Amino acid sequence: MQYGWHDCPAPVRAQVDRVAAAAREILGDELAGVYLHGSLAMGCFNPDSSDIDVLVVARRALAAADRLRFARALLDCSGQPCPVEVSVLHGADLRPWRHPAPYEFHFGESWRQRFADALSAGAADLPLPEPRTDDDLAAHITVARARGIALAGPPPAEALPEVPHADYVDSIVGDFDWCREHAAESGVYAVLNACRVLAAARERLVLSKREGGEWALAVLPDALRFIVVRALAIYRGDADDASLDASQCAPFVEHMTAQIESATNVSL
């Protein structure tokens, strides 16, 4: 079953509240806003497989001690019960807009071990890459502005800059390119990501993966719709992964790659 913010299970809501509370505690009056985006904001959150996606906007740059505090808080919070992905942004760095956008701190489960090791070793700062920029932020900010929920601060469209459509498309095309390379193990995400990228490129739509799949059912050739139907059923939790044949994903992804290249003039 899938949920949105207003009907999600109580443990998920409590976890989101913990993330927002950590931001308030660390930044105090320098907190400009906390914004929920991604599947939980867009009504297609599955507690068994989805991440909780949050953007934090600060009125100042973070000190090393701030990054360490965020790391401790999120190491404790993430996975209880769902993985969290959080980016902390300095508001002044977002205007004028540039792509890829800079960030002050980022946490996702793929960073867990290196952050835990740094804290255990008493490091003076976290081992974040330099320069601290992220292609994905163009997509995150676009979704937050269009569909996000303010947990603190003004509405997201006021706090976050408008992202040029070309940068949004570039960001989600990059995500699709990763999914395309990993289609054998992430077929559902490759199929549904392809759909939402094509919807953005053709019609300037900002859609979730589920909505992208539903959009594609109306525009795809009959011979390709069945795989989207199966991917949607798995994504919604109505079917298991065995109902999506990996061998059938390849021709679908190949077709969608050609369509996306044509719509974006980008070679994948």
C-alpha positions in Angstrom: 0.0 0.0 0.0 1.2 3.5 -0.7 0.7 6.7 1.4 1.1 10.4 1.3 2.2 12.7 4.1 -1.4 13.2 5.4 -2.2 9.5 5.8 1.2 7.8 6.4 1.7 5.4 9.3 2.4 7.1 12.6 6.0 5.7 12.9 6.9 7.3 9.5 5.4 10.7 10.6 7.3 10.5 13.9 10.5 9.8 12.0 10.0 12.8 9.7 9.3 15.0 12.8 12.6 13.8 14.3 14.5 15.0 11.2 12.8 18.4 11.3 13.4 18.6 15.1 17.1 17.9 14.5 17.3 20.7 12.0 15.7 23.1 14.4 18.0 22.1 17.2 21.2 22.4 15.2 20.3 25.6 13.3 18.1 27.4 15.7 17.1 30.9 14.3 19.3 30.2 11.3 16.9 27.5 10.0 15.0 28.9 6.9 12.9 25.9 6.1 12.5 22.1 6.1 10.8 20.6 3.0 9.5 17.1 2.4 9.7 16.0 -1.2 9.8 12.7 -3.1 7.4 9.9 -2.8 6.0 10.7 0.6 5.1 14.3 -0.5 3.6 12.9 -3.8 1.4 10.2 -2.4 3.2 7.1 -3.5 5.3 6.2 -0.4 5.7 2.5 0.3 7.1 2.0 3.9 8.7 -1.3 2.8 10.8 0.2 0.0 10.7 4.0 -0.1 13.1 6.6 1.3 12.0 9.7 3.2 13.4 12.7 1.2 14.0 16.0 3.0 15.6 19.3 2.0 16.8 21.6 4.8 17.5 25.3 4.0 19.9 27.2 6.3 20.5 30.9 6.5 24.2 30.4 6.9 26.9 28.0 5.9 27.5 25.0 8.1 30.5 24.7 10.4 32.2 21.3 10.6 30.6 20.9 14.1 27.1 21.3 12.5 27.8 18.6 9.9 28.9 16.2 12.6 25.7 16.9 14.6 23.6 16.3 11.5 25.5 13.1 10.9 24.9 11.8 14.5 21.2 12.7 14.4 20.6 11.0 11.0 22.6 7.9 11.8 20.4 7.5 14.8 17.1 8.3 12.9 17.6 6.7 9.5 16.1 3.2 9.2 13.8 3.8 12.2 11.7 2.6 10.4 12.6 3.9 6.9 15.8 5.2 5.2 16.1 8.9 5.1 17.9 11.1 2.5 18.6 14.6 3.6 20.4 17.5 2.0 21.2 20.7 3.8 21.5 23.8 1.6 22.7 27.3 2.3 20.0 29.6 0.9 22.4 32.2 -0.3 24.1 29.6 -2.5 20.9 28.9 -4.4 20.6 32.4 -5.9 21.7 32.9 -8.6 20.9 29.3 -9.5 23.6 27.1 -10.9 23.6 23.5 -11.9 24.8 21.3 -10.3 23.8 23.1 -7.1 26.0 23.2 -4.0 25.1 21.6 -0.7 26.4 22.0 2.8 25.6 18.4 4.0 24.1 15.3 2.6 23.1 12.0 4.2 21.8 8.8 2.7 22.2 5.2 3.7 25.1 4.8 1.2 27.0 7.3 3.4 26.2 5.5 6.7 29.5 3.6 7.1 31.9 6.4 6.2 30.1 8.8 8.5 30.0 6.3 11.3 33.7 5.6 10.9 34.5 9.3 10.9 32.5 9.9 14.1 34.1 6.8 15.7 37.5 8.1 14.9 36.8 11.5 16.3 37.2 13.3 12.9 37.1 17.1 12.9 34.8 17.0 9.9 33.0 14.6 7.6 34.6 13.0 4.5 32.3 14.8 2.0 33.5 15.0 -1.6 34.8 18.3 -3.0 33.4 20.2 -4.6 30.1 19.7 -2.7 27.7 19.8 -5.6 24.9 17.4 -6.6 23.3 17.0 -10.0 20.2 15.5 -8.2 19.4 18.8 -6.5 17.8 20.3 -9.6 15.2 17.5 -9.5 14.8 17.6 -5.7 14.2 21.4 -5.7 11.9 21.2 -8.7 9.8 18.5 -7.0 9.8 20.3 -3.7 8.6 23.6 -5.3 5.9 21.8 -7.3 4.7 19.1 -4.9 6.7 19.5 -1.6 5.4 20.1 1.9 6.8 22.7 4.3 7.6 21.2 7.7 9.1 24.5 8.8 9.4 27.8 7.1 7.5 29.4 4.2 6.0 27.5 1.3 8.7 25.7 -0.8 8.0 27.8 -3.9 9.0 30.9 -1.8 12.1 29.4 -0.1 13.6 27.6 -3.1 14.6 29.0 -6.5 12.9 28.2 -9.7 15.1 25.6 -11.6 15.3 26.0 -15.4 13.4 23.1 -17.0 16.5 22.0 -18.9 18.4 21.5 -15.6 15.5 19.5 -14.2 15.4 17.3 -17.3 19.2 16.9 -17.2 18.9 15.8 -13.5 16.3 13.2 -14.1 17.9 12.0 -17.3 21.0 11.3 -15.2 19.0 9.3 -12.8 17.4 7.3 -15.6 20.9 6.7 -17.1 21.9 5.1 -13.8 18.7 3.0 -13.7 19.3 2.0 -17.3 22.7 0.6 -16.4 21.2 -1.3 -13.5 18.0 -2.4 -15.1 18.7 -6.1 -14.5 18.4 -5.6 -10.7 16.2 -2.5 -10.7 13.8 -3.1 -13.5 10.8 -1.4 -11.9 12.7 1.8 -11.3 14.2 1.8 -14.8 10.7 1.4 -16.4 9.0 4.0 -14.3 11.9 6.5 -14.3 11.9 6.2 -18.1 8.2 7.1 -18.1 8.5 10.2 -15.9 11.6 11.4 -17.8 9.7 11.2 -21.1 6.7 13.0 -19.6 9.0 15.8 -18.4 10.8 16.1 -21.7 7.7 16.0 -23.9 5.1 17.9 -21.7 7.2 19.6 -19.0 5.4 17.6 -16.3 6.7 17.0 -12.8 5.6 13.5 -11.9 6.3 10.8 -9.4 7.4 7.4 -10.8 3.9 6.1 -10.3 2.3 9.1 -12.1 4.9 8.7 -14.9 3.9 5.1 -15.5 0.2 6.1 -15.5 1.0 8.9 -18.0 2.9 6.5 -20.2 0.0 4.1 -20.5 -1.9 6.6 -22.6 1.0 7.3 -25.0 3.0 4.1 -25.4 2.5 1.5 -28.2 0.2 -1.3 -27.2 3.1 -3.8 -27.3 4.9 -1.9 -24.5 2.1 -1.1 -22.1 2.0 -4.5 -20.4 5.4 -4.0 -18.8 4.4 -0.6 -17.4 1.3 -2.2 -15.9 3.4 -4.9 -14.3 6.0 -2.3 -13.0 3.2 -0.2 -11.5 1.7 -3.2 -9.8 5.0 -4.1 -8.2 5.7 -0.4 -7.3 2.3 -0.2 -5.6 2.9 -3.4 -3.7 0.2 -5.3 -5.5 2.6 -7.8 -7.1 6.0 -9.3 -6.5 9.2 -8.7 -8.5 8.9 -12.1 -10.2 6.0 -10.8 -12.3 8.5 -8.5 -14.1 10.7 -10.5 -16.5 14.1 -8.8 -16.7 14.4 -10.0 -20.3 11.4 -7.9 -21.2 12.8 -4.7 -19.6 15.7 -4.5 -22.1 13.6 -3.8 -25.2 11.4 -1.4 -23.2 14.3 0.6 -21.9 15.9 0.6 -25.4 12.7 2.0 -26.9 12.4 4.6 -24.1 16.0 5.6 -24.4 15.5 6.4 -28.1 12.3 8.4 -27.3 14.1 10.4 -24.5 17.1 11.1 -26.8 14.8 12.4 -29.4 12.8 14.6 -27.0 15.9 16.0 -25.2 18.6 16.0 -27.9 20.8 14.2 -25.4 22.8 11.1 -26.3 22.6 8.4 -23.7 
